[in-house]
Amino acid sequence: MPPPKKSIKGEPPNSRIEIGQSISKEGIWGKLSRLADNYYIRKLAHSIVTLLGISILIFMIARVLPGDPARLALGPRAPEDVVEQYRRALHLHEPLYVQYFMWLSDLFHGRLGISLVTFRDVATDIAEFLPATIELLLFSLIINVIGAFGLGVLSGRRPNSMIDNFVRIFAYAGIAIPAFVWAIILQLVLAGWLNLLPAYGRISLGYDVKRITGLITIDSLIQGNFLAFFDALSHLVIPSLALSIGTIAQEARILRANLIENVNKDYVLNMYSHGLPSSIVFFKYALKPSMIPTVTIMTLDMASLIGNAFLVELIFNWPGLSRYGITAMLRKDLNAIVGVVLVIGLAYTLASIIIDLLISHLDPRVKARR
């Protein structure tokens, strides 16, 4: 039998083991504490709670709206016993909190309930219709970034010039006129009078593009079908312009105002007085801080475009998620309404996280404060 290990004077034999265990426990709790203090982890936790609250709110509102969803789904001529049986199959006879927890249980299993219009799982419908909306929003984002920064920089660098006056008039018109009105105007001018672009749809008849990602432009490029790509691109121009004109106008005005303010600050005037080239001073030291409010608004505007796309997709017969949401609301499709609203809420959540990342990159002081 080996002799017991000698311990340090005044220290119990097992004290080193206990100290090691306490240090390891403190290390685990320290790591968890640092993880909880991380700004983006807390942001993600708050976003999950917000989405949960949105789901509760929209679920309750959808259930208390007037109208019988089972009757609307089966039609006015369906027998009452069949309607009652379908109502029980949808658990509409249960209390609201029971219906919600049953829906939440399905959500954790990747299901969003059965649509009363398509009679498929809402998650399947969203997977089918969402890529068309994403494609429209991505193309609108490209137009939005180019237009907002281009007009904002031109206007902010030459205030009170002819270009600045034109940008201000365009900004007032773009903000005042809704997106669906711009859709009708552009459709009449570019598709009707000038016959330059197609008036509706995602792609012309005769093009066969196999679905891979759901984005026709990407799928046609993957398959090497360039004729289909350019045709799909031409269908994107008018609806994307209609969606982005209002956001371009708003963001160009914000960028112009911030540029004029920052150009007249002391540190910028000091650089001018030391003989630095005006283009370097303007684009490197005045434009970068001026972009922070514009990027914030731009990212939120991109999330709000899903809501603005409702009528635009309807006007252009665009088979996207927004048009699917309109049909769900008109037919009182309970599960589809909740699913569409959750997607919109998720878009705002992702936009908020992207805003924080971009602003931290543009202004390192923000990251230091966190």
C-alpha positions as a Markdown table, in Angstrom:
| # | Residue | x | y | z |
|---|---|---|---|---|
| 1 | Met | 0.0 | 0.0 | 0.0 |
| 2 | Pro | 1.6 | 3.3 | -1.1 |
| 3 | Pro | 2.2 | 5.9 | 1.6 |
| 4 | Pro | -0.1 | 8.9 | 1.7 |
| 5 | Lys | 1.1 | 12.0 | 0.0 |
| 6 | Lys | 2.5 | 14.7 | 2.2 |
| 7 | Ser | 0.5 | 17.8 | 2.4 |
| 8 | Ile | 1.6 | 21.3 | 3.0 |
| 9 | Lys | 1.7 | 22.3 | 6.6 |
| 10 | Gly | -1.7 | 23.5 | 7.8 |
| 11 | Glu | -3.4 | 22.3 | 4.6 |
| 12 | Pro | -5.8 | 19.3 | 4.7 |
| 13 | Pro | -4.9 | 16.4 | 2.4 |
| 14 | Asn | -7.9 | 17.0 | 0.0 |
| 15 | Ser | -7.7 | 20.8 | -0.1 |
| 16 | Arg | -5.8 | 21.0 | -3.4 |
| 17 | Ile | -8.5 | 18.9 | -5.1 |
| 18 | Glu | -11.3 | 21.1 | -3.7 |
| 19 | Ile | -9.4 | 24.3 | -4.7 |
| 20 | Gly | -9.0 | 22.9 | -8.2 |
| 21 | Gln | -12.7 | 22.0 | -8.4 |
| 22 | Ser | -13.7 | 25.5 | -7.2 |
| 23 | Ile | -11.4 | 27.1 | -9.8 |
| 24 | Ser | -12.8 | 25.0 | -12.6 |
| 25 | Lys | -16.4 | 25.9 | -11.4 |
| 26 | Glu | -15.4 | 29.6 | -11.3 |
| 27 | Gly | -14.0 | 29.2 | -14.7 |
| 28 | Ile | -17.2 | 27.8 | -16.1 |
| 29 | Trp | -19.4 | 30.4 | -14.4 |
| 30 | Gly | -16.9 | 33.1 | -15.6 |
| 31 | Lys | -17.2 | 32.0 | -19.2 |
| 32 | Leu | -21.0 | 31.9 | -18.9 |
| 33 | Ser | -21.0 | 35.3 | -17.4 |
| 34 | Arg | -18.8 | 36.7 | -20.1 |
| 35 | Leu | -21.1 | 35.1 | -22.7 |
| 36 | Ala | -24.1 | 36.7 | -21.1 |
| 37 | Asp | -22.4 | 40.0 | -21.1 |
| 38 | Asn | -21.7 | 39.8 | -24.9 |
| 39 | Tyr | -23.8 | 42.4 | -26.7 |
| 40 | Tyr | -24.7 | 40.2 | -29.6 |
| 41 | Ile | -25.7 | 37.3 | -27.4 |
| 42 | Arg | -28.0 | 39.6 | -25.4 |
| 43 | Lys | -29.3 | 41.1 | -28.7 |
| 44 | Leu | -30.1 | 37.6 | -29.9 |
| 45 | Ala | -31.9 | 36.7 | -26.7 |
| 46 | His | -34.0 | 39.9 | -26.8 |
| 47 | Ser | -34.9 | 39.1 | -30.5 |
| 48 | Ile | -36.1 | 35.7 | -29.5 |
| 49 | Val | -38.3 | 37.1 | -26.8 |
| 50 | Thr | -39.6 | 39.8 | -29.2 |
| 51 | Leu | -40.5 | 37.1 | -31.8 |
| 52 | Leu | -42.3 | 35.1 | -29.2 |
| 53 | Gly | -44.3 | 38.2 | -28.1 |
| 54 | Ile | -45.1 | 38.9 | -31.8 |
| 55 | Ser | -46.3 | 35.3 | -32.3 |
| 56 | Ile | -48.6 | 35.6 | -29.2 |
| 57 | Leu | -50.0 | 38.9 | -30.3 |
| 58 | Ile | -50.7 | 38.0 | -33.9 |
| 59 | Phe | -52.0 | 34.6 | -33.0 |
| 60 | Met | -54.6 | 36.1 | -30.6 |
| 61 | Ile | -55.6 | 38.8 | -33.1 |
| 62 | Ala | -56.0 | 36.3 | -36.0 |
| 63 | Arg | -58.3 | 34.1 | -33.8 |
| 64 | Val | -60.6 | 36.9 | -32.6 |
| 65 | Leu | -61.2 | 38.4 | -36.0 |
| 66 | Pro | -64.8 | 38.0 | -37.2 |
| 67 | Gly | -65.6 | 35.1 | -39.5 |
| 68 | Asp | -65.4 | 31.3 | -39.3 |
| 69 | Pro | -62.2 | 30.0 | -40.8 |
| 70 | Ala | -63.6 | 26.5 | -41.3 |
| 71 | Arg | -66.6 | 27.8 | -43.2 |
| 72 | Leu | -64.4 | 30.1 | -45.4 |
| 73 | Ala | -62.1 | 27.2 | -46.2 |
| 74 | Leu | -64.9 | 24.7 | -47.1 |
| 75 | Gly | -67.2 | 27.2 | -48.8 |
| 76 | Pro | -70.8 | 28.3 | -48.1 |
| 77 | Arg | -72.4 | 25.1 | -49.5 |
| 78 | Ala | -70.5 | 22.7 | -47.2 |
| 79 | Pro | -72.8 | 20.8 | -44.7 |
| 80 | Glu | -72.7 | 22.1 | -41.1 |
| 81 | Asp | -71.6 | 18.7 | -39.7 |
| 82 | Val | -68.6 | 18.7 | -42.1 |
| 83 | Val | -67.7 | 22.2 | -41.1 |
| 84 | Glu | -67.9 | 21.3 | -37.5 |
| 85 | Gln | -65.7 | 18.3 | -38.0 |
| 86 | Tyr | -63.1 | 20.5 | -39.8 |
| 87 | Arg | -63.4 | 23.0 | -37.0 |
| 88 | Arg | -62.5 | 20.3 | -34.5 |
| 89 | Ala | -59.7 | 19.1 | -36.7 |
| 90 | Leu | -58.2 | 22.6 | -36.6 |
| 91 | His | -58.7 | 22.7 | -32.8 |
| 92 | Leu | -60.8 | 25.9 | -33.1 |
| 93 | His | -63.1 | 24.6 | -30.3 |
| 94 | Glu | -60.2 | 24.7 | -27.8 |
| 95 | Pro | -59.4 | 27.7 | -25.6 |
| 96 | Leu | -57.0 | 30.3 | -27.2 |
| 97 | Tyr | -54.1 | 29.4 | -24.9 |
| 98 | Val | -54.5 | 25.7 | -25.7 |
| 99 | Gln | -54.5 | 26.5 | -29.4 |
| 100 | Tyr | -51.4 | 28.7 | -29.0 |
| 101 | Phe | -49.4 | 26.0 | -27.1 |
| 102 | Met | -50.4 | 23.4 | -29.7 |
| 103 | Trp | -49.2 | 25.7 | -32.5 |
| 104 | Leu | -46.0 | 26.5 | -30.6 |
| 105 | Ser | -45.3 | 22.8 | -30.1 |
| 106 | Asp | -45.7 | 22.3 | -33.9 |
| 107 | Leu | -43.3 | 25.3 | -34.5 |
| 108 | Phe | -40.6 | 23.6 | -32.5 |
| 109 | His | -41.0 | 20.5 | -34.7 |
| 110 | Gly | -40.6 | 22.7 | -37.9 |
| 111 | Arg | -44.3 | 23.0 | -38.7 |
| 112 | Leu | -46.5 | 26.1 | -38.9 |
| 113 | Gly | -49.9 | 24.5 | -39.2 |
| 114 | Ile | -52.0 | 23.7 | -42.2 |
| 115 | Ser | -53.1 | 26.5 | -44.5 |
| 116 | Leu | -56.8 | 26.9 | -45.1 |
| 117 | Val | -56.2 | 28.0 | -48.7 |
| 118 | Thr | -53.5 | 25.6 | -50.0 |
| 119 | Phe | -54.2 | 22.8 | -47.5 |
| 120 | Arg | -50.4 | 22.4 | -47.1 |
| 121 | Asp | -48.1 | 23.1 | -44.3 |
| 122 | Val | -47.5 | 26.9 | -44.0 |
| 123 | Ala | -43.8 | 26.2 | -43.8 |
| 124 | Thr | -43.9 | 24.5 | -47.2 |
| 125 | Asp | -45.9 | 27.5 | -48.6 |
| 126 | Ile | -43.3 | 30.0 | -47.2 |
| 127 | Ala | -40.4 | 28.0 | -48.7 |
| 128 | Glu | -42.1 | 28.1 | -52.1 |
| 129 | Phe | -43.1 | 31.8 | -52.1 |
| 130 | Leu | -40.3 | 33.5 | -50.1 |
| 131 | Pro | -37.5 | 33.2 | -52.7 |
| 132 | Ala | -39.5 | 35.3 | -55.2 |
| 133 | Thr | -39.8 | 38.1 | -52.6 |
| 134 | Ile | -36.1 | 37.7 | -51.6 |
| 135 | Glu | -35.1 | 38.1 | -55.2 |
| 136 | Leu | -37.2 | 41.2 | -55.5 |
| 137 | Leu | -35.8 | 42.7 | -52.3 |
| 138 | Leu | -32.2 | 41.9 | -53.3 |
| 139 | Phe | -32.6 | 43.7 | -56.6 |
| 140 | Ser | -34.3 | 46.6 | -54.8 |
| 141 | Leu | -31.4 | 46.7 | -52.4 |
| 142 | Ile | -28.9 | 47.1 | -55.2 |
| 143 | Ile | -31.0 | 49.9 | -56.8 |
| 144 | Asn | -31.5 | 51.5 | -53.3 |
| 145 | Val | -27.8 | 51.6 | -52.4 |
| 146 | Ile | -26.7 | 53.0 | -55.7 |
| 147 | Gly | -29.5 | 55.5 | -55.9 |
| 148 | Ala | -29.4 | 56.7 | -52.3 |
| 149 | Phe | -25.6 | 57.1 | -52.0 |
| 150 | Gly | -25.2 | 58.5 | -55.5 |
| 151 | Leu | -27.9 | 61.2 | -55.1 |
| 152 | Gly | -27.0 | 61.9 | -51.5 |
| 153 | Val | -23.3 | 62.4 | -52.3 |
| 154 | Leu | -24.0 | 64.6 | -55.4 |
| 155 | Ser | -26.5 | 66.7 | -53.5 |
| 156 | Gly | -24.3 | 67.0 | -50.3 |
| 157 | Arg | -21.2 | 67.9 | -52.1 |
| 158 | Arg | -22.8 | 70.7 | -54.2 |
| 159 | Pro | -25.5 | 72.1 | -51.9 |
| 160 | Asn | -28.0 | 74.6 | -53.4 |
| 161 | Ser | -26.8 | 73.7 | -56.9 |
| 162 | Met | -29.0 | 72.5 | -59.8 |
| 163 | Ile | -28.3 | 68.9 | -58.9 |
| 164 | Asp | -29.2 | 69.5 | -55.3 |
| 165 | Asn | -32.5 | 71.2 | -56.2 |
| 166 | Phe | -33.4 | 68.2 | -58.4 |
| 167 | Val | -32.6 | 65.7 | -55.7 |
| 168 | Arg | -34.7 | 67.7 | -53.2 |
| 169 | Ile | -37.7 | 67.7 | -55.6 |
| 170 | Phe | -37.2 | 64.0 | -56.3 |
| 171 | Ala | -37.0 | 63.4 | -52.5 |
| 172 | Tyr | -40.3 | 65.2 | -51.8 |
| 173 | Ala | -42.0 | 63.3 | -54.6 |
| 174 | Gly | -40.6 | 59.9 | -53.7 |
| 175 | Ile | -41.6 | 60.2 | -50.0 |
| 176 | Ala | -45.1 | 61.6 | -50.7 |
| 177 | Ile | -46.1 | 59.1 | -53.4 |
| 178 | Pro | -46.7 | 55.5 | -52.1 |
| 179 | Ala | -44.9 | 52.5 | -53.6 |
| 180 | Phe | -48.0 | 51.1 | -55.3 |
| 181 | Val | -48.7 | 54.4 | -57.1 |
| 182 | Trp | -45.1 | 54.4 | -58.4 |
| 183 | Ala | -45.7 | 50.8 | -59.5 |
| 184 | Ile | -48.7 | 51.9 | -61.6 |
| 185 | Ile | -46.9 | 54.9 | -63.0 |
| 186 | Leu | -43.8 | 52.9 | -64.0 |
| 187 | Gln | -46.0 | 50.2 | -65.4 |
| 188 | Leu | -47.9 | 52.7 | -67.6 |
| 189 | Val | -44.8 | 54.5 | -68.8 |
| 190 | Leu | -42.1 | 51.9 | -69.2 |
| 191 | Ala | -44.3 | 48.9 | -70.1 |
| 192 | Gly | -47.3 | 50.6 | -71.7 |
| 193 | Trp | -46.2 | 53.7 | -73.5 |
| 194 | Leu | -42.5 | 53.0 | -74.2 |
| 195 | Asn | -42.9 | 49.2 | -74.3 |
| 196 | Leu | -39.3 | 48.8 | -72.9 |
| 197 | Leu | -40.0 | 46.3 | -70.1 |
| 198 | Pro | -42.5 | 43.6 | -69.3 |
| 199 | Ala | -45.5 | 44.7 | -67.2 |
| 200 | Tyr | -46.0 | 41.7 | -64.9 |
| 201 | Gly | -44.8 | 38.2 | -63.9 |
| 202 | Arg | -41.3 | 36.8 | -63.0 |
| 203 | Ile | -40.4 | 35.4 | -66.4 |
| 204 | Ser | -41.9 | 35.1 | -69.9 |
| 205 | Leu | -43.6 | 32.0 | -71.2 |
| 206 | Gly | -41.3 | 29.6 | -73.1 |
| 207 | Tyr | -38.4 | 29.7 | -70.6 |
| 208 | Asp | -37.9 | 26.5 | -68.6 |
| 209 | Val | -35.7 | 27.1 | -65.5 |
| 210 | Lys | -35.3 | 24.3 | -63.1 |
| 211 | Arg | -35.8 | 25.3 | -59.5 |
| 212 | Ile | -32.6 | 25.1 | -57.4 |
| 213 | Thr | -32.6 | 28.1 | -55.1 |
| 214 | Gly | -36.0 | 29.5 | -56.0 |
| 215 | Leu | -34.3 | 32.7 | -57.3 |
| 216 | Ile | -34.8 | 32.6 | -61.1 |
| 217 | Thr | -31.9 | 34.8 | -61.9 |
| 218 | Ile | -29.5 | 32.7 | -59.9 |
| 219 | Asp | -31.0 | 29.4 | -61.1 |
| 220 | Ser | -30.8 | 30.5 | -64.7 |
| 221 | Leu | -27.1 | 31.5 | -64.3 |
| 222 | Ile | -26.3 | 28.1 | -62.6 |
| 223 | Gln | -27.9 | 26.3 | -65.5 |
| 224 | Gly | -26.2 | 28.5 | -68.1 |
| 225 | Asn | -29.5 | 29.8 | -69.5 |
| 226 | Phe | -28.5 | 33.4 | -70.2 |
| 227 | Leu | -31.6 | 34.3 | -72.2 |
| 228 | Ala | -33.8 | 33.3 | -69.3 |
| 229 | Phe | -31.5 | 35.3 | -66.9 |
| 230 | Phe | -31.9 | 38.5 | -68.9 |
| 231 | Asp | -35.6 | 38.0 | -69.3 |
| 232 | Ala | -36.0 | 37.5 | -65.5 |
| 233 | Leu | -33.8 | 40.5 | -65.0 |
| 234 | Ser | -36.1 | 42.6 | -67.2 |
| 235 | His | -39.1 | 41.5 | -65.2 |
| 236 | Leu | -37.4 | 42.7 | -62.0 |
| 237 | Val | -36.7 | 46.3 | -63.0 |
| 238 | Ile | -40.1 | 47.9 | -62.7 |
| 239 | Pro | -41.2 | 46.3 | -59.4 |
| 240 | Ser | -37.8 | 46.9 | -57.9 |
| 241 | Leu | -37.9 | 50.6 | -58.9 |
| 242 | Ala | -41.4 | 51.0 | -57.5 |
| 243 | Leu | -40.3 | 49.5 | -54.2 |
| 244 | Ser | -37.0 | 51.5 | -53.9 |
| 245 | Ile | -38.0 | 55.0 | -55.0 |
| 246 | Gly | -39.4 | 56.0 | -51.7 |
| 247 | Thr | -36.5 | 54.6 | -49.7 |
| 248 | Ile | -34.0 | 56.2 | -52.1 |
| 249 | Ala | -35.6 | 59.6 | -51.6 |
| 250 | Gln | -35.6 | 59.3 | -47.8 |
| 251 | Glu | -32.1 | 58.0 | -47.5 |
| 252 | Ala | -30.6 | 60.5 | -50.0 |
| 253 | Arg | -32.1 | 63.4 | -47.9 |
| 254 | Ile | -30.7 | 62.0 | -44.7 |
| 255 | Leu | -27.2 | 61.5 | -46.3 |
| 256 | Arg | -27.3 | 65.0 | -47.8 |
| 257 | Ala | -28.2 | 66.6 | -44.4 |
| 258 | Asn | -25.5 | 64.8 | -42.6 |
| 259 | Leu | -22.8 | 65.6 | -45.2 |
| 260 | Ile | -23.6 | 69.3 | -45.1 |
| 261 | Glu | -23.4 | 69.2 | -41.3 |
| 262 | Asn | -20.1 | 67.2 | -41.2 |
| 263 | Val | -18.4 | 69.2 | -43.9 |
| 264 | Asn | -18.8 | 72.4 | -41.8 |
| 265 | Lys | -17.4 | 70.9 | -38.6 |
| 266 | Asp | -14.1 | 72.2 | -37.3 |
| 267 | Tyr | -12.0 | 69.1 | -37.9 |
| 268 | Val | -13.0 | 68.9 | -41.5 |
| 269 | Leu | -12.4 | 72.7 | -42.0 |
| 270 | Asn | -9.0 | 72.2 | -40.4 |
| 271 | Met | -8.1 | 69.6 | -42.9 |
| 272 | Tyr | -9.1 | 71.9 | -45.7 |
| 273 | Ser | -7.0 | 74.7 | -44.3 |
| 274 | His | -4.0 | 72.5 | -44.2 |
| 275 | Gly | -4.2 | 71.9 | -47.9 |
| 276 | Leu | -5.4 | 68.3 | -48.0 |
| 277 | Pro | -7.2 | 67.4 | -51.3 |
| 278 | Ser | -10.9 | 68.1 | -51.1 |
| 279 | Ser | -11.9 | 64.7 | -52.5 |
| 280 | Ile | -9.9 | 62.9 | -49.8 |
| 281 | Val | -11.3 | 65.1 | -47.0 |
| 282 | Phe | -14.8 | 64.7 | -48.3 |
| 283 | Phe | -14.9 | 61.0 | -49.0 |
| 284 | Lys | -12.6 | 59.8 | -46.2 |
| 285 | Tyr | -13.4 | 62.1 | -43.3 |
| 286 | Ala | -16.8 | 63.6 | -44.0 |
| 287 | Leu | -18.6 | 60.8 | -45.8 |
| 288 | Lys | -17.9 | 57.9 | -43.4 |
| 289 | Pro | -19.5 | 59.4 | -40.2 |
| 290 | Ser | -22.3 | 60.8 | -42.4 |
| 291 | Met | -23.1 | 57.2 | -43.5 |
| 292 | Ile | -24.1 | 56.0 | -40.0 |
| 293 | Pro | -27.6 | 57.4 | -39.9 |
| 294 | Thr | -28.2 | 56.5 | -43.6 |
| 295 | Val | -27.1 | 52.9 | -43.1 |
| 296 | Thr | -29.3 | 52.6 | -40.1 |
| 297 | Ile | -32.4 | 53.8 | -42.0 |
| 298 | Met | -31.4 | 51.8 | -45.1 |
| 299 | Thr | -31.2 | 48.5 | -43.2 |
| 300 | Leu | -34.6 | 49.1 | -41.5 |
| 301 | Asp | -36.1 | 50.1 | -44.9 |
| 302 | Met | -35.0 | 46.9 | -46.5 |
| 303 | Ala | -36.8 | 44.9 | -43.8 |
| 304 | Ser | -39.9 | 47.1 | -44.2 |
| 305 | Leu | -39.9 | 46.4 | -48.0 |
| 306 | Ile | -41.5 | 43.0 | -47.3 |
| 307 | Gly | -44.5 | 44.9 | -45.9 |
| 308 | Asn | -44.5 | 47.5 | -48.7 |
| 309 | Ala | -44.3 | 44.7 | -51.3 |
| 310 | Phe | -47.9 | 43.6 | -50.6 |
| 311 | Leu | -49.6 | 45.8 | -53.1 |
| 312 | Val | -46.6 | 45.9 | -55.5 |
| 313 | Glu | -46.6 | 42.1 | -55.8 |
| 314 | Leu | -50.3 | 42.1 | -56.4 |
| 315 | Ile | -50.0 | 44.8 | -59.1 |
| 316 | Phe | -47.3 | 42.9 | -61.0 |
| 317 | Asn | -48.7 | 39.4 | -60.4 |
| 318 | Trp | -45.5 | 38.6 | -58.5 |
| 319 | Pro | -45.8 | 35.1 | -56.9 |
| 320 | Gly | -44.1 | 36.2 | -53.6 |
| 321 | Leu | -44.7 | 35.9 | -49.9 |
| 322 | Ser | -46.4 | 39.3 | -49.7 |
| 323 | Arg | -49.1 | 38.3 | -52.2 |
| 324 | Tyr | -49.5 | 35.1 | -50.3 |
| 325 | Gly | -50.0 | 37.1 | -47.1 |
| 326 | Ile | -52.7 | 39.2 | -48.8 |
| 327 | Thr | -54.6 | 36.0 | -49.8 |
| 328 | Ala | -54.2 | 34.7 | -46.3 |
| 329 | Met | -55.7 | 37.8 | -44.7 |
| 330 | Leu | -58.6 | 38.0 | -47.2 |
| 331 | Arg | -59.4 | 34.3 | -46.6 |
| 332 | Lys | -58.8 | 34.5 | -42.8 |
| 333 | Asp | -56.1 | 31.8 | -43.2 |
| 334 | Leu | -55.0 | 31.8 | -39.5 |
| 335 | Asn | -51.8 | 29.8 | -39.7 |
| 336 | Ala | -50.6 | 31.5 | -42.9 |
| 337 | Ile | -51.2 | 35.0 | -41.3 |
| 338 | Val | -49.1 | 34.1 | -38.3 |
| 339 | Gly | -46.4 | 32.5 | -40.5 |
| 340 | Val | -46.1 | 35.6 | -42.7 |
| 341 | Val | -46.0 | 38.0 | -39.8 |
| 342 | Leu | -43.3 | 35.9 | -38.1 |
| 343 | Val | -41.1 | 36.0 | -41.3 |
| 344 | Ile | -41.5 | 39.8 | -41.4 |
| 345 | Gly | -40.6 | 40.0 | -37.7 |
| 346 | Leu | -37.6 | 37.8 | -38.3 |
| 347 | Ala | -36.5 | 40.2 | -41.1 |
| 348 | Tyr | -36.6 | 43.1 | -38.8 |
| 349 | Thr | -34.6 | 41.2 | -36.2 |
| 350 | Leu | -31.9 | 40.3 | -38.7 |
| 351 | Ala | -31.9 | 43.9 | -39.9 |
| 352 | Ser | -31.3 | 45.1 | -36.4 |
| 353 | Ile | -28.3 | 42.8 | -36.0 |
| 354 | Ile | -26.9 | 43.8 | -39.3 |
| 355 | Ile | -27.3 | 47.5 | -38.4 |
| 356 | Asp | -25.2 | 46.9 | -35.2 |
| 357 | Leu | -22.5 | 45.1 | -37.2 |
| 358 | Leu | -22.3 | 47.9 | -39.8 |
| 359 | Ile | -22.3 | 50.7 | -37.3 |
| 360 | Ser | -19.6 | 49.1 | -35.3 |
| 361 | His | -17.5 | 48.9 | -38.4 |
| 362 | Leu | -18.1 | 52.5 | -39.4 |
| 363 | Asp | -17.7 | 53.9 | -35.9 |
| 364 | Pro | -15.3 | 51.8 | -33.6 |
| 365 | Arg | -16.4 | 54.0 | -30.6 |
| 366 | Val | -19.7 | 52.2 | -30.6 |
| 367 | Lys | -18.0 | 48.8 | -30.2 |
| 368 | Ala | -15.9 | 50.2 | -27.4 |
| 369 | Arg | -18.9 | 51.5 | -25.5 |
| 370 | Arg | -20.4 | 48.0 | -25.6 |
